[in-house]
Every structure is written in C-alpha cells, then in structure tokens.
Amino acid sequence: MRPRTLDLKTQQLLQHRAQLMRGCPSPPEQALWLAIRSAQLGVPFRRQVPVAGYIVDFVAARAMLVVEVDGRHHEQRRASDDRRDRKLGRLGYRVLRLEAEQVLRQLPAALALVRQALRERG
C-alpha cells in the first residue's frame, strides 16, 4: 500500500507540533529517551517524529519499530490507537506500546521489551 502524501502545510504543522512535544516530554518519555538515545540499544531512535500523519513517541526507522508510551489518557483512546497502529502496520512498522507506569517503575523490564522487539525486527 502506497502511503498518501500529506500536503506541505500539514507536514509543516506536524513538524512544528513534534518540535514542541520534544521540548516538554512526560516523565516516562524522558526516562525511556535517556535509556535509548544515542543508539544505546544498537540502533538509533528518534523521538516525537511525524510518521504517516501521526507523531510517534519514538521510532527506530531502520528497524521499522515505533515505541509508544501510553499514559492514562490512552484508556479512552483505544479505538483511535488501534486505527493508528493498523495504519503504521500496513506501512511495515511494528508498534510496541508500553504503559507509562511500567516505564517509570520497571524501566529495565520495559527496555527488555524494546530489545526483544528489535531482535524480532532483525
């Protein structure tokens, strides 16, 4: 499936919003970023990046892996998160969703899940 190209204005808005989001990460996002940045897991990750019309929390583009840190607000957004995951999946991305509380309280376990997903992606 060929991705629909976003118009320039939409792309610019997404880029601007992603830049703002990078400036104020949530505590779980910040904790995970400190553990995965600079290719600490063997592949480079980027944070708050527009992908397919969405801003994803983290992406390892070479591995086609998206990592999302879900807080409590995602409980009410399951349907939209599922649509987003399906769209990213059709484009070849695997989406790994981590609970914010797990990242904060059990960072080593969360990192183990990211490592496992990277291994599965080859």
Secondary structure, DSSP 8 states (H G I E B T S, - for coil): -------HHHHHHHHHHHHHHHTS--HHHHHHHHHHTTTTTSS--EEEEEETTEEEEEEETTTTEEEEEE-GGGGGGHHHHHHHHHHHHHTT-EEEEEEHHHHHH-HHHHHHHHHHHHHHH-
